[in-house]
Amino acid sequence: MSVVTAAPPVSRSFPRVALLALAAGAFVMCTAEFVIAGLLPDVAADLGVGISTAGLLISGYAAAIVVGGPLFVVAGTRVRRRRLLVFAAAVFVAGNVLSAVAGSYGLLMAGRVVSALGQGAFLATASVVAADLVSPSLRARAIALVFAGGTAANVAGSPLGALVGQLLGWRATFWAVAVLGAAALAAVAAVPATPPPTRTTLRGGLGAFGNRQVWLTLAIGMAGPGGLFAAYTYIAPLLTSAGGYPPEAIAPLLVLFGIGLLVGNSIGGRFGGRAQLRVLGIALAVLAAGLLGLAAGAHSPVVAPVLLVVVGAGAFAMVAPFMTRLIDQAAGAPLLAAAAGGSATNTGAALGAYVGGLAIDTPLGVTGPPAAGAAVAALGLVAVLAARTAATRYP
């Protein structure tokens, strides 16, 4: 029988410095995930591949998070969580260094996959550590603060990273991300130790997924990003073709969208700890209504900017209550559940983008993607209702 020494006591107040260190890691990693979109033409030209082939660097990253994140976490089931955080951050840094020095498309893809494995494990572990650092009533707020780093990456990190790549070359962006990742690694190494994970087998961890509420929560988590990315993937043609905005107005308009993300994340963190299903239901309803309104009112130069804020707020108000509920429902395997949550949201985003692509080829044209996104978000409301019903019948 192995003996595990007790971890130092964890503060049950609100350890803002430790949570900000985790948020810094989320910021760097989410920046790395999305920054490549602004560098695709340069990468394609330098490595001698087509734009569509270069675009697979985004798909490959997402697929590695979906598949590799849970596997990485399973492999580290018996590792102390702070140590797993540091190791995951180190893997992420190594992947970005490999990307920066890659002389071929294959090596760059390998670097992206390695980075994604580190990110998937880091974000899942950071969610659980954040929840463990605080009292139960503050869990949603703590998780929201961590994921505020990811939100900030969409608002500032990715645009700045793309600017660096345009000025200094795409490799400079990966070097910058690697350096920032190393700084984040040093920061999370100082995060207070949380209680060691319960010794469990893979079979025991997977047993937590016998709870129907875990699967319903995962379905809810897929619906939010699915609805969002059905529209967001094609937001530029919507705003230019339907809204009549010039191309140079897209970036300022997306700043409004980013403000909505920050507002929604804050709301979810404040209220998502007490009534998770209620907050998830309201957020999905707001998201669906905002997307439907965007489809109907995209031609209005006044309505569209307002609804961008609404859509962003509705989507990201789901983050904290979704992760908190998932961790709560999979009490026997919180790390594996959190990793599965990352897989669910990335899968939802990928499927949503695909559905949006189908919708834009319908007679609805550029207004098709937000209409399709509204339908996807509405399916999430069905999952919320099923979860409430199951909780009543099988308390």
Beta strands, then each sheet from edge to edge (+ up, - down):
end
